Amino acid sequence: MRLDAFLAQKFPTRSRVQLRRTISAGNVAVDGQPTKPAYRLVPGQRVHVTLSAPPADTPRAEAMELD
């Protein structure tokens, strides 16, 4: 399984684009080594992820009446 697809399953609230950027920025390591989003994982490998907090200016949904 590709690393970006694996992380998308583990972090469903993050988009695949966000996860690819996190991997490319060097914030994801497989067995202690930074890697690329397309890296194919092998069973038994360890994945270490450092995620940043989502931006504070993200719009929030608001309930409102519609005609």
CHARMM-style PDB file with segment names, atoms N, HN, CA, C and O in Angstrom:
ATOM      1  N   MET     1       0.851  -1.169   0.000  1.00  0.00      PROA
ATOM      2  CA  MET     1       0.000   0.000   0.000  1.00  0.00      PROA
ATOM      3  C   MET     1       0.902   1.240   0.000  1.00  0.00      PROA
ATOM      4  O   MET     1       1.944   1.271   0.654  1.00  0.00      PROA
ATOM      5  N   ARG     2       0.475   2.250  -0.746  1.00  0.00      PROA
ATOM      6  HN  ARG     2      -0.371   2.225  -1.277  1.00  0.00      PROA
ATOM      7  CA  ARG     2       1.236   3.502  -0.783  1.00  0.00      PROA
ATOM      8  C   ARG     2       1.140   4.215   0.568  1.00  0.00      PROA
ATOM      9  O   ARG     2       0.135   4.121   1.272  1.00  0.00      PROA
ATOM     10  N   LEU     3       2.206   4.922   0.904  1.00  0.00      PROA
ATOM     11  HN  LEU     3       3.023   4.998   0.333  1.00  0.00      PROA
ATOM     12  CA  LEU     3       2.262   5.643   2.169  1.00  0.00      PROA
ATOM     13  C   LEU     3       1.146   6.675   2.283  1.00  0.00      PROA
ATOM     14  O   LEU     3       0.506   6.770   3.331  1.00  0.00      PROA
ATOM     15  N   ASP     4       0.899   7.451   1.228  1.00  0.00      PROA
ATOM     16  HN  ASP     4       1.418   7.375   0.377  1.00  0.00      PROA
ATOM     17  CA  ASP     4      -0.146   8.475   1.308  1.00  0.00      PROA
ATOM     18  C   ASP     4      -1.537   7.857   1.480  1.00  0.00      PROA
ATOM     19  O   ASP     4      -2.375   8.417   2.188  1.00  0.00      PROA
ATOM     20  N   ALA     5      -1.789   6.728   0.850  1.00  0.00      PROA
ATOM     21  HN  ALA     5      -1.109   6.274   0.275  1.00  0.00      PROA
ATOM     22  CA  ALA     5      -3.080   6.040   0.996  1.00  0.00      PROA
ATOM     23  C   ALA     5      -3.229   5.473   2.408  1.00  0.00      PROA
ATOM     24  O   ALA     5      -4.312   5.525   2.991  1.00  0.00      PROA
ATOM     25  N   PHE     6      -2.143   4.933   2.953  1.00  0.00      PROA
ATOM     26  HN  PHE     6      -1.263   4.891   2.480  1.00  0.00      PROA
ATOM     27  CA  PHE     6      -2.142   4.402   4.314  1.00  0.00      PROA
ATOM     28  C   PHE     6      -2.489   5.504   5.313  1.00  0.00      PROA
ATOM     29  O   PHE     6      -3.320   5.309   6.200  1.00  0.00      PROA
ATOM     30  N   LEU     7      -1.845   6.663   5.164  1.00  0.00      PROA
ATOM     31  HN  LEU     7      -1.169   6.821   4.443  1.00  0.00      PROA
ATOM     32  CA  LEU     7      -2.103   7.769   6.081  1.00  0.00      PROA
ATOM     33  C   LEU     7      -3.516   8.316   5.917  1.00  0.00      PROA
ATOM     34  O   LEU     7      -4.123   8.752   6.895  1.00  0.00      PROA
ATOM     35  N   ALA     8      -4.046   8.300   4.705  1.00  0.00      PROA
ATOM     36  HN  ALA     8      -3.553   7.946   3.910  1.00  0.00      PROA
ATOM     37  CA  ALA     8      -5.413   8.754   4.472  1.00  0.00      PROA
ATOM     38  C   ALA     8      -6.411   7.878   5.235  1.00  0.00      PROA
ATOM     39  O   ALA     8      -7.430   8.372   5.716  1.00  0.00      PROA
ATOM     40  N   GLN     9      -6.119   6.590   5.345  1.00  0.00      PROA
ATOM     41  HN  GLN     9      -5.291   6.189   4.954  1.00  0.00      PROA
ATOM     42  CA  GLN     9      -6.986   5.690   6.118  1.00  0.00      PROA
ATOM     43  C   GLN     9      -6.875   5.972   7.612  1.00  0.00      PROA
ATOM     44  O   GLN     9      -7.870   5.917   8.334  1.00  0.00      PROA
ATOM     45  N   LYS    10      -5.673   6.271   8.071  1.00  0.00      PROA
ATOM     46  HN  LYS    10      -4.864   6.315   7.485  1.00  0.00      PROA
ATOM     47  CA  LYS    10      -5.441   6.492   9.502  1.00  0.00      PROA
ATOM     48  C   LYS    10      -5.896   7.869   9.976  1.00  0.00      PROA
ATOM     49  O   LYS    10      -6.253   8.040  11.142  1.00  0.00      PROA
ATOM     50  N   PHE    11      -5.883   8.860   9.066  1.00  0.00      PROA
ATOM     51  HN  PHE    11      -5.593   8.721   8.119  1.00  0.00      PROA
ATOM     52  CA  PHE    11      -6.266  10.223   9.409  1.00  0.00      PROA
ATOM     53  C   PHE    11      -7.363  10.700   8.458  1.00  0.00      PROA
ATOM     54  O   PHE    11      -7.097  11.519   7.579  1.00  0.00      PROA
ATOM     55  N   PRO    12      -8.598  10.199   8.619  1.00  0.00      PROA
ATOM     56  CA  PRO    12      -9.666  10.525   7.667  1.00  0.00      PROA
ATOM     57  C   PRO    12     -10.089  11.995   7.660  1.00  0.00      PROA
ATOM     58  O   PRO    12     -10.746  12.439   6.718  1.00  0.00      PROA
ATOM     59  N   THR    13      -9.725  12.752   8.689  1.00  0.00      PROA
ATOM     60  HN  THR    13      -9.191  12.391   9.454  1.00  0.00      PROA
ATOM     61  CA  THR    13     -10.103  14.165   8.710  1.00  0.00      PROA
ATOM     62  C   THR    13      -9.131  15.029   7.908  1.00  0.00      PROA
ATOM     63  O   THR    13      -9.392  16.211   7.689  1.00  0.00      PROA
ATOM     64  N   ARG    14      -8.028  14.458   7.473  1.00  0.00      PROA
ATOM     65  HN  ARG    14      -7.815  13.497   7.650  1.00  0.00      PROA
ATOM     66  CA  ARG    14      -7.029  15.185   6.671  1.00  0.00      PROA
ATOM     67  C   ARG    14      -7.200  14.803   5.204  1.00  0.00      PROA
ATOM     68  O   ARG    14      -7.486  13.648   4.891  1.00  0.00      PROA
ATOM     69  N   SER    15      -7.027  15.762   4.315  1.00  0.00      PROA
ATOM     70  HN  SER    15      -6.794  16.701   4.570  1.00  0.00      PROA
ATOM     71  CA  SER    15      -7.122  15.463   2.885  1.00  0.00      PROA
ATOM     72  C   SER    15      -5.831  14.782   2.426  1.00  0.00      PROA
ATOM     73  O   SER    15      -4.792  14.898   3.075  1.00  0.00      PROA
ATOM     74  N   ARG    16      -5.911  14.078   1.308  1.00  0.00      PROA
ATOM     75  HN  ARG    16      -6.756  13.984   0.780  1.00  0.00      PROA
ATOM     76  CA  ARG    16      -4.709  13.421   0.772  1.00  0.00      PROA
ATOM     77  C   ARG    16      -3.672  14.453   0.376  1.00  0.00      PROA
ATOM     78  O   ARG    16      -2.474  14.192   0.484  1.00  0.00      PROA
ATOM     79  N   VAL    17      -4.108  15.627  -0.085  1.00  0.00      PROA
ATOM     80  HN  VAL    17      -5.081  15.839  -0.173  1.00  0.00      PROA
ATOM     81  CA  VAL    17      -3.163  16.692  -0.445  1.00  0.00      PROA
ATOM     82  C   VAL    17      -2.412  17.156   0.807  1.00  0.00      PROA
ATOM     83  O   VAL    17      -1.194  17.326   0.763  1.00  0.00      PROA
ATOM     84  N   GLN    18      -3.117  17.359   1.912  1.00  0.00      PROA
ATOM     85  HN  GLN    18      -4.107  17.220   1.947  1.00  0.00      PROA
ATOM     86  CA  GLN    18      -2.474  17.763   3.160  1.00  0.00      PROA
ATOM     87  C   GLN    18      -1.459  16.708   3.591  1.00  0.00      PROA
ATOM     88  O   GLN    18      -0.351  17.035   4.014  1.00  0.00      PROA
ATOM     89  N   LEU    19      -1.847  15.448   3.479  1.00  0.00      PROA
ATOM     90  HN  LEU    19      -2.748  15.182   3.135  1.00  0.00      PROA
ATOM     91  CA  LEU    19      -0.951  14.375   3.889  1.00  0.00      PROA
ATOM     92  C   LEU    19       0.268  14.284   2.980  1.00  0.00      PROA
ATOM     93  O   LEU    19       1.376  14.048   3.460  1.00  0.00      PROA
ATOM     94  N   ARG    20       0.081  14.469   1.672  1.00  0.00      PROA
ATOM     95  HN  ARG    20      -0.820  14.662   1.282  1.00  0.00      PROA
ATOM     96  CA  ARG    20       1.228  14.457   0.752  1.00  0.00      PROA
ATOM     97  C   ARG    20       2.196  15.588   1.077  1.00  0.00      PROA
ATOM     98  O   ARG    20       3.413  15.405   1.036  1.00  0.00      PROA
ATOM     99  N   ARG    21       1.646  16.762   1.401  1.00  0.00      PROA
ATOM    100  HN  ARG    21       0.658  16.911   1.434  1.00  0.00      PROA
ATOM    101  CA  ARG    21       2.511  17.896   1.775  1.00  0.00      PROA
ATOM    102  C   ARG    21       3.264  17.602   3.062  1.00  0.00      PROA
ATOM    103  O   ARG    21       4.434  17.962   3.194  1.00  0.00      PROA
ATOM    104  N   THR    22       2.603  16.953   4.008  1.00  0.00      PROA
ATOM    105  HN  THR    22       1.653  16.660   3.901  1.00  0.00      PROA
ATOM    106  CA  THR    22       3.246  16.582   5.268  1.00  0.00      PROA
ATOM    107  C   THR    22       4.391  15.609   5.008  1.00  0.00      PROA
ATOM    108  O   THR    22       5.467  15.744   5.590  1.00  0.00      PROA
ATOM    109  N   ILE    23       4.164  14.635   4.141  1.00  0.00      PROA
ATOM    110  HN  ILE    23       3.290  14.525   3.668  1.00  0.00      PROA
ATOM    111  CA  ILE    23       5.206  13.663   3.800  1.00  0.00      PROA
ATOM    112  C   ILE    23       6.364  14.367   3.096  1.00  0.00      PROA
ATOM    113  O   ILE    23       7.525  14.158   3.448  1.00  0.00      PROA
ATOM    114  N   SER    24       6.053  15.196   2.104  1.00  0.00      PROA
ATOM    115  HN  SER    24       5.110  15.365   1.818  1.00  0.00      PROA
ATOM    116  CA  SER    24       7.083  15.891   1.329  1.00  0.00      PROA
ATOM    117  C   SER    24       7.897  16.854   2.183  1.00  0.00      PROA
ATOM    118  O   SER    24       9.063  17.114   1.883  1.00  0.00      PROA
ATOM    119  N   ALA    25       7.293  17.385   3.244  1.00  0.00      PROA
ATOM    120  HN  ALA    25       6.347  17.174   3.487  1.00  0.00      PROA
ATOM    121  CA  ALA    25       7.991  18.313   4.137  1.00  0.00      PROA
ATOM    122  C   ALA    25       8.938  17.581   5.096  1.00  0.00      PROA
ATOM    123  O   ALA    25       9.656  18.214   5.870  1.00  0.00      PROA
ATOM    124  N   GLY    26       8.935  16.245   5.038  1.00  0.00      PROA
ATOM    125  HN  GLY    26       8.352  15.731   4.408  1.00  0.00      PROA
ATOM    126  CA  GLY    26       9.825  15.473   5.897  1.00  0.00      PROA
ATOM    127  C   GLY    26       9.255  15.178   7.265  1.00  0.00      PROA
ATOM    128  O   GLY    26       9.994  14.795   8.172  1.00  0.00      PROA
ATOM    129  N   ASN    27       7.936  15.351   7.434  1.00  0.00      PROA
ATOM    130  HN  ASN    27       7.336  15.662   6.697  1.00  0.00      PROA
ATOM    131  CA  ASN    27       7.293  15.110   8.723  1.00  0.00      PROA
ATOM    132  C   ASN    27       6.753  13.693   8.879  1.00  0.00      PROA
ATOM    133  O   ASN    27       6.038  13.403   9.837  1.00  0.00      PROA
ATOM    134  N   VAL    28       7.089  12.819   7.949  1.00  0.00      PROA
ATOM    135  HN  VAL    28       7.670  13.056   7.170  1.00  0.00      PROA
ATOM    136  CA  VAL    28       6.714  11.411   8.026  1.00  0.00      PROA
ATOM    137  C   VAL    28       7.970  10.590   7.758  1.00  0.00      PROA
ATOM    138  O   VAL    28       8.682  10.824   6.782  1.00  0.00      PROA
ATOM    139  N   ALA    29       8.229   9.633   8.630  1.00  0.00      PROA
ATOM    140  HN  ALA    29       7.650   9.443   9.423  1.00  0.00      PROA
ATOM    141  CA  ALA    29       9.390   8.764   8.458  1.00  0.00      PROA
ATOM    142  C   ALA    29       8.942   7.307   8.495  1.00  0.00      PROA
ATOM    143  O   ALA    29       8.072   6.933   9.281  1.00  0.00      PROA
ATOM    144  N   VAL    30       9.541   6.498   7.644  1.00  0.00      PROA
ATOM    145  HN  VAL    30      10.248   6.802   7.006  1.00  0.00      PROA
ATOM    146  CA  VAL    30       9.294   5.059   7.631  1.00  0.00      PROA
ATOM    147  C   VAL    30      10.590   4.399   8.086  1.00  0.00      PROA
ATOM    148  O   VAL    30      11.632   4.546   7.448  1.00  0.00      PROA
ATOM    149  N   ASP    31      10.512   3.674   9.192  1.00  0.00      PROA
ATOM    150  HN  ASP    31       9.665   3.555   9.711  1.00  0.00      PROA
ATOM    151  CA  ASP    31      11.693   3.056   9.798  1.00  0.00      PROA
ATOM    152  C   ASP    31      12.810   4.077  10.006  1.00  0.00      PROA
ATOM    153  O   ASP    31      13.987   3.785   9.793  1.00  0.00      PROA
ATOM    154  N   GLY    32      12.409   5.297  10.434  1.00  0.00      PROA
ATOM    155  HN  GLY    32      11.453   5.533  10.607  1.00  0.00      PROA
ATOM    156  CA  GLY    32      13.370   6.331  10.770  1.00  0.00      PROA
ATOM    157  C   GLY    32      13.896   7.156   9.608  1.00  0.00      PROA
ATOM    158  O   GLY    32      14.710   8.055   9.817  1.00  0.00      PROA
ATOM    159  N   GLN    33      13.453   6.876   8.388  1.00  0.00      PROA
ATOM    160  HN  GLN    33      12.791   6.146   8.218  1.00  0.00      PROA
ATOM    161  CA  GLN    33      13.926   7.586   7.208  1.00  0.00      PROA
ATOM    162  C   GLN    33      12.795   8.350   6.538  1.00  0.00      PROA
ATOM    163  O   GLN    33      11.726   7.787   6.298  1.00  0.00      PROA
ATOM    164  N   PRO    34      13.019   9.647   6.228  1.00  0.00      PROA
ATOM    165  CA  PRO    34      11.999  10.374   5.462  1.00  0.00      PROA
ATOM    166  C   PRO    34      11.827   9.723   4.091  1.00  0.00      PROA
ATOM    167  O   PRO    34      12.767   9.137   3.556  1.00  0.00      PROA
ATOM    168  N   THR    35      10.650   9.826   3.536  1.00  0.00      PROA
ATOM    169  HN  THR    35       9.885  10.302   3.971  1.00  0.00      PROA
ATOM    170  CA  THR    35      10.389   9.161   2.263  1.00  0.00      PROA
ATOM    171  C   THR    35       9.416   9.975   1.428  1.00  0.00      PROA
ATOM    172  O   THR    35       9.068  11.097   1.797  1.00  0.00      PROA
ATOM    173  N   LYS    36       8.976   9.424   0.313  1.00  0.00      PROA
ATOM    174  HN  LYS    36       9.259   8.513   0.014  1.00  0.00      PROA
ATOM    175  CA  LYS    36       8.078  10.100  -0.623  1.00  0.00      PROA
ATOM    176  C   LYS    36       6.649   9.562  -0.464  1.00  0.00      PROA
ATOM    177  O   LYS    36       6.451   8.457   0.041  1.00  0.00      PROA
ATOM    178  N   PRO    37       5.651  10.356  -0.902  1.00  0.00      PROA
ATOM    179  CA  PRO    37       4.257   9.917  -0.771  1.00  0.00      PROA
ATOM    180  C   PRO    37       3.946   8.596  -1.488  1.00  0.00      PROA
ATOM    181  O   PRO    37       3.084   7.843  -1.036  1.00  0.00      PROA
ATOM    182  N   ALA    38       4.626   8.310  -2.584  1.00  0.00      PROA
ATOM    183  HN  ALA    38       5.326   8.923  -2.952  1.00  0.00      PROA
ATOM    184  CA  ALA    38       4.347   7.107  -3.362  1.00  0.00      PROA
ATOM    185  C   ALA    38       5.081   5.874  -2.836  1.00  0.00      PROA
ATOM    186  O   ALA    38       4.972   4.799  -3.425  1.00  0.00      PROA
ATOM    187  N   TYR    39       5.821   6.010  -1.747  1.00  0.00      PROA
ATOM    188  HN  TYR    39       5.910   6.883  -1.268  1.00  0.00      PROA
ATOM    189  CA  TYR    39       6.570   4.885  -1.183  1.00  0.00      PROA
ATOM    190  C   TYR    39       5.612   3.742  -0.865  1.00  0.00      PROA
ATOM    191  O   TYR    39       4.546   3.962  -0.290  1.00  0.00      PROA
ATOM    192  N   ARG    40       5.988   2.537  -1.236  1.00  0.00      PROA
ATOM    193  HN  ARG    40       6.854   2.358  -1.703  1.00  0.00      PROA
ATOM    194  CA  ARG    40       5.160   1.347  -0.968  1.00  0.00      PROA
ATOM    195  C   ARG    40       5.579   0.727   0.364  1.00  0.00      PROA
ATOM    196  O   ARG    40       6.721   0.302   0.535  1.00  0.00      PROA
ATOM    197  N   LEU    41       4.642   0.684   1.294  1.00  0.00      PROA
ATOM    198  HN  LEU    41       3.714   1.030   1.155  1.00  0.00      PROA
ATOM    199  CA  LEU    41       4.904   0.116   2.607  1.00  0.00      PROA
ATOM    200  C   LEU    41       4.949  -1.410   2.546  1.00  0.00      PROA
ATOM    201  O   LEU    41       4.271  -2.044   1.738  1.00  0.00      PROA
ATOM    202  N   VAL    42       5.765  -1.966   3.421  1.00  0.00      PROA
ATOM    203  HN  VAL    42       6.315  -1.451   4.077  1.00  0.00      PROA
ATOM    204  CA  VAL    42       5.884  -3.416   3.570  1.00  0.00      PROA
ATOM    205  C   VAL    42       5.404  -3.743   4.989  1.00  0.00      PROA
ATOM    206  O   VAL    42       5.726  -3.008   5.923  1.00  0.00      PROA
ATOM    207  N   PRO    43       4.640  -4.832   5.171  1.00  0.00      PROA
ATOM    208  CA  PRO    43       4.176  -5.182   6.515  1.00  0.00      PROA
ATOM    209  C   PRO    43       5.345  -5.240   7.503  1.00  0.00      PROA
ATOM    210  O   PRO    43       6.409  -5.781   7.205  1.00  0.00      PROA
ATOM    211  N   GLY    44       5.111  -4.665   8.685  1.00  0.00      PROA
ATOM    212  HN  GLY    44       4.246  -4.226   8.926  1.00  0.00      PROA
ATOM    213  CA  GLY    44       6.127  -4.672   9.733  1.00  0.00      PROA
ATOM    214  C   GLY    44       6.926  -3.377   9.829  1.00  0.00      PROA
ATOM    215  O   GLY    44       7.660  -3.177  10.797  1.00  0.00      PROA
ATOM    216  N   GLN    45       6.795  -2.499   8.842  1.00  0.00      PROA
ATOM    217  HN  GLN    45       6.199  -2.662   8.056  1.00  0.00      PROA
ATOM    218  CA  GLN    45       7.519  -1.231   8.907  1.00  0.00      PROA
ATOM    219  C   GLN    45       6.828  -0.299   9.895  1.00  0.00      PROA
ATOM    220  O   GLN    45       5.616  -0.372  10.098  1.00  0.00      PROA
ATOM    221  N   ARG    46       7.620   0.577  10.501  1.00  0.00      PROA
ATOM    222  HN  ARG    46       8.605   0.637  10.336  1.00  0.00      PROA
ATOM    223  CA  ARG    46       7.094   1.555  11.447  1.00  0.00      PROA
ATOM    224  C   ARG    46       7.012   2.921  10.775  1.00  0.00      PROA
ATOM    225  O   ARG    46       7.949   3.375  10.119  1.00  0.00      PROA
ATOM    226  N   VAL    47       5.858   3.562  10.963  1.00  0.00      PROA
ATOM    227  HN  VAL    47       5.097   3.193  11.497  1.00  0.00      PROA
ATOM    228  CA  VAL    47       5.624   4.880  10.371  1.00  0.00      PROA
ATOM    229  C   VAL    47       5.481   5.880  11.514  1.00  0.00      PROA
ATOM    230  O   VAL    47       4.651   5.700  12.406  1.00  0.00      PROA
ATOM    231  N   HSD    48       6.298   6.942  11.482  1.00  0.00      PROA
ATOM    232  HN  HSD    48       6.971   7.089  10.758  1.00  0.00      PROA
ATOM    233  CA  HSD    48       6.236   8.001  12.489  1.00  0.00      PROA
ATOM    234  C   HSD    48       5.749   9.271  11.792  1.00  0.00      PROA
ATOM    235  O   HSD    48       6.322   9.701  10.791  1.00  0.00      PROA
ATOM    236  N   VAL    49       4.679   9.867  12.337  1.00  0.00      PROA
ATOM    237  HN  VAL    49       4.214   9.518  13.150  1.00  0.00      PROA
ATOM    238  CA  VAL    49       4.053  11.039  11.721  1.00  0.00      PROA
ATOM    239  C   VAL    49       4.032  12.192  12.708  1.00  0.00      PROA
ATOM    240  O   VAL    49       3.672  12.017  13.872  1.00  0.00      PROA
ATOM    241  N   THR    50       4.423  13.379  12.238  1.00  0.00      PROA
ATOM    242  HN  THR    50       4.716  13.521  11.292  1.00  0.00      PROA
ATOM    243  CA  THR    50       4.301  14.603  13.023  1.00  0.00      PROA
ATOM    244  C   THR    50       3.340  15.519  12.274  1.00  0.00      PROA
ATOM    245  O   THR    50       3.689  16.085  11.238  1.00  0.00      PROA
ATOM    246  N   LEU    51       2.123  15.659  12.806  1.00  0.00      PROA
ATOM    247  HN  LEU    51       1.839  15.199  13.647  1.00  0.00      PROA
ATOM    248  CA  LEU    51       1.106  16.495  12.166  1.00  0.00      PROA
ATOM    249  C   LEU    51       1.041  17.851  12.849  1.00  0.00      PROA
ATOM    250  O   LEU    51       1.140  17.954  14.072  1.00  0.00      PROA
ATOM    251  N   SER    52       0.875  18.878  12.049  1.00  0.00      PROA
ATOM    252  HN  SER    52       0.795  18.794  11.055  1.00  0.00      PROA
ATOM    253  CA  SER    52       0.660  20.208  12.605  1.00  0.00      PROA
ATOM    254  C   SER    52      -0.826  20.392  12.864  1.00  0.00      PROA
ATOM    255  O   SER    52      -1.659  19.668  12.319  1.00  0.00      PROA
ATOM    256  N   ALA    53      -1.145  21.360  13.697  1.00  0.00      PROA
ATOM    257  HN  ALA    53      -0.469  21.948  14.141  1.00  0.00      PROA
ATOM    258  CA  ALA    53      -2.556  21.660  13.981  1.00  0.00      PROA
ATOM    259  C   ALA    53      -3.191  22.255  12.738  1.00  0.00      PROA
ATOM    260  O   ALA    53      -2.520  22.965  11.990  1.00  0.00      PROA
ATOM    261  N   PRO    54      -4.465  21.985  12.498  1.00  0.00      PROA
ATOM    262  CA  PRO    54      -5.136  22.590  11.351  1.00  0.00      PROA
ATOM    263  C   PRO    54      -5.160  24.111  11.503  1.00  0.00      PROA
ATOM    264  O   PRO    54      -5.172  24.616  12.626  1.00  0.00      PROA
ATOM    265  N   PRO    55      -5.168  24.839  10.403  1.00  0.00      PROA
ATOM    266  CA  PRO    55      -5.185  26.304  10.481  1.00  0.00      PROA
ATOM    267  C   PRO    55      -6.372  26.805  11.289  1.00  0.00      PROA
ATOM    268  O   PRO    55      -7.475  26.270  11.186  1.00  0.00      PROA
ATOM    269  N   ALA    56      -6.138  27.837  12.095  1.00  0.00      PROA
ATOM    270  HN  ALA    56      -5.242  28.272  12.178  1.00  0.00      PROA
ATOM    271  CA  ALA    56      -7.188  28.381  12.957  1.00  0.00      PROA
ATOM    272  C   ALA    56      -8.242  29.145  12.164  1.00  0.00      PROA
ATOM    273  O   ALA    56      -9.365  29.316  12.640  1.00  0.00      PROA
ATOM    274  N   ASP    57      -7.901  29.607  10.964  1.00  0.00      PROA
ATOM    275  HN  ASP    57      -6.989  29.468  10.577  1.00  0.00      PROA
ATOM    276  CA  ASP    57      -8.843  30.404  10.186  1.00  0.00      PROA
ATOM    277  C   ASP    57      -9.735  29.565   9.277  1.00  0.00      PROA
ATOM    278  O   ASP    57     -10.344  30.095   8.347  1.00  0.00      PROA
ATOM    279  N   THR    58      -9.817  28.275   9.534  1.00  0.00      PROA
ATOM    280  HN  THR    58      -9.322  27.844  10.289  1.00  0.00      PROA
ATOM    281  CA  THR    58     -10.663  27.395   8.745  1.00  0.00      PROA
ATOM    282  C   THR    58     -12.132  27.749   8.994  1.00  0.00      PROA
ATOM    283  O   THR    58     -12.560  27.813  10.146  1.00  0.00      PROA
ATOM    284  N   PRO    59     -12.904  27.978   7.934  1.00  0.00      PROA
ATOM    285  CA  PRO    59     -14.325  28.311   8.127  1.00  0.00      PROA
ATOM    286  C   PRO    59     -15.064  27.171   8.813  1.00  0.00      PROA
ATOM    287  O   PRO    59     -14.764  25.996   8.600  1.00  0.00      PROA
ATOM    288  N   ARG    60     -16.016  27.536   9.624  1.00  0.00      PROA
ATOM    289  HN  ARG    60     -16.259  28.490   9.797  1.00  0.00      PROA
ATOM    290  CA  ARG    60     -16.826  26.540  10.346  1.00  0.00      PROA
ATOM    291  C   ARG    60     -18.261  26.602   9.803  1.00  0.00      PROA
ATOM    292  O   ARG    60     -18.755  27.668   9.435  1.00  0.00      PROA
ATOM    293  N   ALA    61     -18.905  25.455   9.762  1.00  0.00      PROA
ATOM    294  HN  ALA    61     -18.504  24.589  10.061  1.00  0.00      PROA
ATOM    295  CA  ALA    61     -20.297  25.394   9.309  1.00  0.00      PROA
ATOM    296  C   ALA    61     -21.200  26.078  10.345  1.00  0.00      PROA
ATOM    297  O   ALA    61     -20.943  26.028  11.548  1.00  0.00      PROA
ATOM    298  N   GLU    62     -22.230  26.698   9.858  1.00  0.00      PROA
ATOM    299  HN  GLU    62     -22.438  26.738   8.881  1.00  0.00      PROA
ATOM    300  CA  GLU    62     -23.159  27.411  10.732  1.00  0.00      PROA
ATOM    301  C   GLU    62     -24.589  27.068  10.320  1.00  0.00      PROA
ATOM    302  O   GLU    62     -24.924  27.127   9.137  1.00  0.00      PROA
ATOM    303  N   ALA    63     -25.424  26.713  11.278  1.00  0.00      PROA
ATOM    304  HN  ALA    63     -25.152  26.665  12.239  1.00  0.00      PROA
ATOM    305  CA  ALA    63     -26.820  26.392  10.991  1.00  0.00      PROA
ATOM    306  C   ALA    63     -27.568  27.677  10.629  1.00  0.00      PROA
ATOM    307  O   ALA    63     -27.436  28.693  11.311  1.00  0.00      PROA
ATOM    308  N   MET    64     -28.345  27.623   9.561  1.00  0.00      PROA
ATOM    309  HN  MET    64     -28.453  26.798   9.007  1.00  0.00      PROA
ATOM    310  CA  MET    64     -29.139  28.784   9.161  1.00  0.00      PROA
ATOM    311  C   MET    64     -30.378  28.326   8.414  1.00  0.00      PROA
ATOM    312  O   MET    64     -30.368  27.279   7.767  1.00  0.00      PROA
ATOM    313  N   GLU    65     -31.427  29.094   8.501  1.00  0.00      PROA
ATOM    314  HN  GLU    65     -31.436  29.945   9.027  1.00  0.00      PROA
ATOM    315  CA  GLU    65     -32.663  28.766   7.810  1.00  0.00      PROA
ATOM    316  C   GLU    65     -32.580  29.218   6.367  1.00  0.00      PROA
ATOM    317  O   GLU    65     -32.090  30.306   6.063  1.00  0.00      PROA
ATOM    318  N   LEU    66     -33.067  28.366   5.489  1.00  0.00      PROA
ATOM    319  HN  LEU    66     -33.465  27.483   5.736  1.00  0.00      PROA
ATOM    320  CA  LEU    66     -33.089  28.687   4.061  1.00  0.00      PROA
ATOM    321  C   LEU    66     -34.525  28.691   3.559  1.00  0.00      PROA
ATOM    322  O   LEU    66     -35.351  27.908   4.028  1.00  0.00      PROA
ATOM    323  N   ASP    67     -34.816  29.549   2.628  1.00  0.00      PROA
ATOM    324  HN  ASP    67     -34.145  30.185   2.247  1.00  0.00      PROA
ATOM    325  CA  ASP    67     -36.158  29.608   2.049  1.00  0.00      PROA
ATOM    326  C   ASP    67     -36.324  28.563   0.977  1.00  0.00      PROA
ATOM    327  OT1 ASP    67     -37.392  28.462   0.374  1.00  0.00      PROA
TER     328      ASP     67
END
